[in-house]
Amino acid sequence: MTIYAVFLNSPDEAAWQVLGEKWPDRHFILTDHMAFVAPEGITTTAQIMNAVGMGLEKGLLGVVFELAECNGLNSGDLWEWLRKFQP
């Protein structure tokens, strides 16, 4: 299962709402600027970008990364969520 990291330049509640509606059990909102999502049937970062509504027309800027590996120090909830979707 592929995990994507979504970073927004500025907070956008509607973008995170989309994650909750499309992938209710497959997203983890870490901050108002960053979330993770592990959607089924999605194979590109562009699909995630389009789903959350990033684009110049809406004025929502950000970056989507496909995670190959990650390390860090954060809450146990985040690591538990990540382990659930890592191959």
C-alpha positions as CSV (number, residue, x, y, z in Angstrom):
1,M,0.0,0.0,0.0
2,T,1.4,3.4,-1.0
3,I,1.4,6.2,1.6
4,Y,1.4,9.8,0.5
5,A,2.4,12.9,2.5
6,V,0.4,16.0,1.7
7,F,1.8,19.4,2.6
8,L,-0.2,22.6,2.1
9,N,1.3,26.0,2.0
10,S,-1.6,27.4,4.1
11,P,-4.3,25.6,6.0
12,D,-7.3,24.5,4.1
13,E,-10.1,22.7,6.0
14,A,-11.9,21.7,2.8
15,A,-8.8,19.8,1.6
16,W,-8.7,17.7,4.7
17,Q,-12.5,17.2,4.6
18,V,-12.0,15.6,1.1
19,L,-9.5,13.1,2.6
20,G,-12.1,12.2,5.3
21,E,-14.9,11.8,2.8
22,K,-12.9,9.8,0.2
23,W,-10.7,7.8,2.5
24,P,-12.3,7.9,6.0
25,D,-10.1,5.1,7.5
26,R,-7.0,5.8,5.3
27,H,-5.9,9.3,6.3
28,F,-4.1,10.9,9.2
29,I,-4.1,14.7,9.6
30,L,-1.0,15.6,11.5
31,T,-1.3,19.4,11.5
32,D,-3.3,22.0,9.6
33,H,-0.6,22.0,7.0
34,M,0.2,18.3,6.7
35,A,-1.5,14.9,6.4
36,F,-0.9,11.4,5.3
37,V,-3.2,9.3,3.1
38,A,-3.0,5.6,2.0
39,P,-5.8,5.4,-0.6
40,E,-6.7,2.3,-2.6
41,G,-6.6,2.6,-6.3
42,I,-4.4,5.7,-6.4
43,T,-1.1,5.4,-8.2
44,T,0.3,8.9,-8.6
45,T,0.9,12.0,-6.5
46,A,-1.0,14.0,-9.2
47,Q,-4.2,12.0,-8.3
48,I,-3.9,13.0,-4.6
49,M,-3.1,16.6,-5.6
50,N,-6.3,16.7,-7.7
51,A,-8.4,15.0,-5.1
52,V,-7.6,17.6,-2.4
53,G,-8.1,20.5,-4.9
54,M,-4.6,21.8,-5.3
55,G,-4.3,24.3,-8.1
56,L,-3.9,27.9,-9.1
57,E,-7.6,28.3,-9.8
58,K,-8.5,27.6,-6.2
59,G,-5.3,29.1,-4.9
60,L,-4.4,26.0,-2.9
61,L,-0.7,25.4,-3.1
62,G,1.2,22.5,-1.7
63,V,3.2,19.4,-2.4
64,V,2.4,15.7,-2.4
65,F,5.2,13.1,-1.8
66,E,5.0,9.3,-2.2
67,L,6.7,7.8,0.9
68,A,9.3,5.2,0.3
69,E,10.7,5.3,3.8
70,C,10.4,7.5,6.8
71,N,12.0,8.1,10.1
72,G,11.5,10.6,12.9
73,L,10.1,11.3,16.3
74,N,6.4,11.9,16.7
75,S,3.3,10.6,18.4
76,G,2.6,6.9,18.8
77,D,-0.7,7.4,17.0
78,L,1.2,8.5,13.8
79,W,3.6,5.5,13.9
80,E,0.7,3.1,14.5
81,W,-1.2,4.5,11.6
82,L,1.9,4.4,9.3
83,R,2.6,0.8,10.2
84,K,-0.9,-0.2,9.3
85,F,-0.3,0.7,5.7
86,Q,3.3,0.0,5.1
87,P,4.0,-3.2,3.1
